[in-house]
Every structure is written in C-alpha cells, then in structure tokens.
Amino acid sequence: MIPVAQSDAAGLYLATNYNGLETYVFGHPEYATETLEKEYLRDVQILTKPILPLYYFPGNNPLNTPINTWNEHGKNLFKNWMEFIRTKKLN
C-alpha cells in the first residue's frame, strides 16, 4: 500500500496500490454536516470519555455548530478518482 494523503493529527487518509486501481479512503468525505455530530453525541451517552473530533466543532467546542469544510474536497476526491480509473482503463 502506498500512502497518498496523511497527517500527524489524523493519520493515514488515502492510500493506493502500485497501479492506483485499488484505492482506500480512511475517512468519510461523503458525510453530511451533522453526521459526525450525531455520532459524537451518541458516544457521549455511552462512553465515559468520548473522543472529540478535532477541528469539526468551531473552536473544538461541541456546543458550537459544525461547519462543513469537507464537502467540496469529497466531491473532488471522487471526481478525480473516477477520472483516473477511466483513463487507466483506456490505456
């Protein structure tokens, strides 16, 4: 597996195999704005110390309403991925 996108804070996000036809996304760029908030609030009810999703709530404060900063990234990721596969199959 070849890392394509990663960070110290989030770890591995995107990886591929040697020819790029197998791609692994370790995140949810398709999530609606409130999806992660619902998961976090669910975890607050069942876990002693749930992990706060970093940079999701403004100021990392779960009382603040999340702002969707990943929607366009998700669209571009899938658009570029499909275009890459299409051009690979033509070759």
Secondary structure, DSSP 8 states (H G I E B T S, - for coil): -EEEEEETTTEEEEEE-TTSSSEEE-S-TT--TTHHHHHHHHHHHH-SS----TTTSGGG-TTS-----SHHHHHHHHHHHHHHHHHHHH-
